Amino acid sequence: MTAAIIQNIQITWEKLPDDYILPDAPVDNINQPSLAAALTESLETAGRLPETALTPTNYGICATVNGKIVVKAPDWAYIPHIRVSREELKRSYTPQLQGDMPAVVMEFISDTDGNEYSIKPTYPPGKWYFYERILKVPNYAIFEPDSGNLEVYQLGTAGQYILQTADENNRYWISQMNLFLGVWQGSRENRTGYWLRWWDEQGNLLLWGGERAERLAAQLKAMGIEPEV
């Protein structure tokens, strides 16, 4: 167990007890599993997902605040390095104790309850407060799949999230991953709409597996080679 005290708040990093009952909340956005899987797949296909990295989706990330366990489950997160086996992470993940702090957390919203913006400091703290003040995640993205609106906040030197301005390509630089994050419109797995995608330092889109296969097939045909089906 490690500990830190921030503004009279004592934060400790402890493993979730085996008998702790996790909230059994259903996914409130039907697109969430597809959006999350697409983000992870392109990283893996491009060789940008180290074996010790973790990309949990709707999965509990824990901290103990003033002696009380807090669990938040972002729709997607990127953790650069874990120090324990994946077998030990069946139910939850505790930063500092089991590995790195998330480099980015994302929430996909389909309603207007505003939970993603909650700065409620009292127990249980709001999501925004938890990511910003407790975990101090350097990047927080809030995405509306229906409209394609993306907000990216980065932790400033004062310890507060600052809304970022997109670059000329309407993308956001995530320095901890050496990648740009942006919105792409198109179809995948019987869903047509807005998706979150990655671009590398040179502005090249990180492809999904199916896209890579299609591109390779087109290149072979251009060379006069008919791909095997």
Secondary structure, 3 states (H helix, E strand, C coil): CEEEEECCEEEEECCCCCCCCCCCCCCCCCCHHHHHHHHHHHHHHCCCCCCCCECCCCCEEEEEECCEEEEECCCEEEECCECCCHHHHCCEECCCCCECCCCEEEEECCCCCCHHHCCCCCCCCCHHHHHHHHHCCCEEEEEECCCCEEEEEEECCCCCEEECCCCCCCEEEECCCCEEEEEEEEEECCEEEEEEEEECCCCCECCCHHHHHHHHHHHHHHCCCCCCC
